[in-house]
Amino acid sequence: MYDHYSFEEATAYQIQLARQLEFLPVQKIETIAGADISFNKNSSTMFAGMVILSYPDMILKSFALETYETNFPYKPGFLGFKEVPALLKVWELISSKPDVVVLDGNGILHPRRMGVASHFGILANQATIGCAKSLLYGENHVPENRKLSSTEINSHGETLGFALRTKINSAPVFVSAGYLITADQSLDIIKKCTGNYRIPEPTRMAHNMVNDFRTGKLKAGFHEVQAPLTLF
């Protein structure tokens, strides 16, 4: 999908996509998805997955897994070009779409406001939140060392996201709106999705699923969970 893009062309496309960004509160949230990618080093095969959970009780309802071949190189700030095509293939497998998707990466907390969550959100026309494990961009003040404390992340006076302490004595995660959701609602949702681990449940569960998929423990396709598992 993007293998023929140069980084200059990818930059221009991000700027073009960013003009389409909209931020509106999601009126009703009953289901939430977590999305993640796994791959073997030096391999062109991307293993993509999404888990669908009830919200806010975080009960696993279903999951979808698919592979995608890409040679687009990894470079900070351009993650969407490597991961979004694979995630769109997974998205096609899900007939009943979730209300919100949380992605392992950034939303508008990005030099061109176009992290993987914003990139995917626009192409899928879906409310998305970015929840990244490391800070890509912006001026960060470390939140207090207590669970669910947060601080704003700014760039030139503009608030782009939040550093959120999900676990005492652990590094924060970095939350930002992706598309069709507000910054404050994104932070509130991630707080409600936080259990006993540093990584919030939607992306933590997706991470585990795609690793099992990559190692052959799970098969591609859409899977209903017959006996729902409570993740907390």
C-alpha positions in Angstrom: 0.0 0.0 0.0 2.8 2.4 0.9 5.9 0.5 -0.2 6.5 2.9 -3.1 6.4 6.0 -0.9 9.6 7.9 -0.1 9.8 9.6 3.3 9.3 12.9 1.6 6.1 11.6 0.0 5.0 10.1 3.3 5.5 13.5 5.0 3.4 15.2 2.4 0.7 12.6 2.8 0.7 13.0 6.6 0.2 16.8 6.2 -2.6 16.2 3.8 -4.3 13.7 6.1 -3.9 16.0 9.1 -6.2 18.6 7.4 -9.1 16.0 7.8 -8.7 15.7 11.6 -11.9 16.1 13.7 -12.3 15.8 17.4 -15.8 15.2 18.8 -17.0 13.4 22.0 -18.1 9.9 21.5 -21.7 9.8 22.8 -22.0 6.1 23.7 -19.3 3.6 24.4 -20.2 -0.1 24.9 -17.3 -1.8 23.2 -13.7 -0.9 22.8 -10.9 -2.5 20.7 -7.2 -2.7 21.2 -4.9 -3.0 18.2 -1.3 -4.1 17.9 1.3 -5.4 15.5 4.0 -8.0 15.9 6.8 -9.0 13.5 10.1 -10.9 13.4 13.2 -8.8 13.0 14.2 -8.3 9.3 10.9 -9.9 8.1 8.4 -8.3 5.8 5.4 -10.1 7.4 3.3 -8.1 9.8 1.1 -10.0 12.3 -1.8 -7.7 13.1 -4.6 -8.1 15.6 -7.5 -6.5 17.3 -9.4 -7.5 20.4 -12.9 -6.4 21.1 -13.8 -5.8 24.8 -16.9 -4.7 26.6 -16.6 -1.3 28.1 -16.0 -0.4 30.9 -15.8 -3.9 32.4 -13.1 -5.1 30.0 -14.6 -8.6 29.1 -13.1 -10.1 26.0 -15.8 -10.7 23.4 -13.9 -11.4 20.2 -10.6 -10.9 18.3 -9.4 -10.8 14.7 -6.0 -11.7 13.3 -4.4 -11.2 9.9 -1.0 -10.9 8.2 0.2 -8.3 5.7 3.4 -8.0 3.7 5.3 -4.7 3.6 8.8 -3.5 3.0 8.2 0.0 4.2 11.0 0.7 6.7 10.5 1.6 10.3 11.3 5.2 11.1 10.0 7.2 14.1 7.2 9.4 13.0 6.2 7.2 10.1 4.8 4.1 12.0 1.4 4.4 10.2 2.9 3.6 6.9 4.2 0.3 8.2 1.3 -0.7 10.4 -2.0 0.8 9.1 -2.3 -1.4 6.0 -2.1 -4.5 8.2 -4.6 -3.1 10.7 -7.0 -2.2 7.9 -7.0 -5.9 6.8 -7.9 -6.9 10.3 -10.6 -4.2 10.4 -12.3 -5.7 7.4 -12.8 -9.0 9.3 -14.8 -7.3 12.0 -18.5 -7.0 11.0 -19.7 -5.3 14.2 -17.4 -2.4 14.7 -16.3 -1.3 18.2 -17.2 2.2 19.4 -13.5 3.2 20.0 -10.2 1.7 19.0 -7.0 2.1 21.1 -3.8 1.7 19.2 -0.3 1.0 20.5 1.2 4.3 19.3 0.4 8.0 19.0 -2.6 10.0 17.8 -1.9 13.7 17.4 1.1 13.6 19.7 3.3 13.7 16.6 5.3 16.4 14.8 2.6 16.5 12.0 -0.4 15.4 14.2 -0.5 12.1 12.3 0.6 9.2 14.5 -0.6 5.7 13.8 -3.9 6.2 15.6 -4.8 9.3 13.7 -3.7 7.7 10.4 -5.8 4.6 11.0 -8.8 6.6 12.4 -9.1 8.7 9.3 -8.8 5.8 6.8 -11.2 3.7 8.8 -13.5 6.6 9.7 -13.3 5.4 13.3 -12.9 7.0 16.7 -9.4 6.2 17.8 -7.0 6.8 20.7 -3.2 6.6 20.7 -1.6 5.0 23.8 2.2 4.9 23.3 4.9 3.4 25.5 7.5 6.1 24.8 7.4 9.8 24.1 7.8 10.7 20.5 7.2 14.5 20.6 6.3 17.3 22.9 7.4 18.8 26.2 6.6 16.4 29.0 6.4 16.9 32.7 6.5 13.7 34.6 3.3 12.9 36.5 3.3 12.2 40.2 4.2 8.7 41.3 0.6 7.6 42.0 -1.7 5.5 39.9 -3.8 7.5 37.4 -2.0 10.8 37.9 -1.4 12.7 34.7 0.2 15.7 33.2 -0.3 17.5 29.9 2.2 17.2 27.0 2.5 20.4 25.1 4.2 21.7 22.0 4.5 25.5 21.5 1.7 26.1 24.0 -0.7 23.5 22.4 -1.8 20.5 24.4 -1.3 17.4 22.3 -1.8 14.7 24.9 -1.0 13.4 28.4 1.5 11.4 30.3 -0.4 9.0 32.4 0.9 7.0 35.3 -0.9 3.7 35.1 1.2 1.9 37.8 3.2 3.1 40.7 7.0 3.0 40.2 6.5 2.4 36.5 7.1 4.7 33.5 4.0 6.5 32.3 2.2 5.9 29.0 1.4 8.7 26.6 -2.2 9.2 25.6 -3.5 11.3 22.7 -6.7 11.7 20.7 -6.5 10.0 17.3 -9.6 10.9 15.4 -13.3 11.6 16.2 -12.7 11.8 19.9 -11.6 14.5 22.3 -8.3 14.7 24.3 -10.1 14.7 27.7 -12.3 11.8 26.7 -9.3 9.8 25.5 -7.6 10.3 28.8 -10.7 9.3 30.8 -11.2 6.2 28.7 -7.6 5.0 29.1 -7.9 5.5 32.9 -11.0 3.3 32.9 -9.1 0.6 30.9 -6.2 0.5 33.3 -5.9 -2.6 35.4 -2.9 -4.1 37.2 -0.4 -3.6 34.5 1.4 -0.6 33.0 -0.2 -1.1 29.6 -4.0 -0.6 29.5 -6.0 -3.7 28.9 -7.1 -3.2 25.2 -3.5 -2.9 23.9 -2.1 -5.3 26.4 -4.5 -8.0 25.4 -3.9 -7.2 21.7 -0.2 -7.4 22.2 -0.5 -10.9 23.7 -2.8 -12.1 21.0 -0.5 -11.0 18.1 2.5 -12.5 19.7 0.6 -15.8 20.0 -0.4 -15.4 16.4 3.1 -14.8 15.3 4.4 -17.9 17.1 1.7 -20.1 15.6 -0.5 -20.5 18.7 -3.5 -18.7 17.1 -4.8 -18.7 13.6 -5.8 -15.9 11.3 -9.4 -14.8 11.0 -12.2 -13.5 13.2 -12.9 -15.4 16.4 -15.8 -15.1 18.8 -15.0 -15.9 22.5 -17.5 -18.4 23.7 -16.6 -18.1 27.4 -15.8 -14.4 28.0 -12.7 -13.9 30.1 -12.5 -11.0 32.6 -9.1 -9.3 32.2 -9.1 -7.5 35.5 
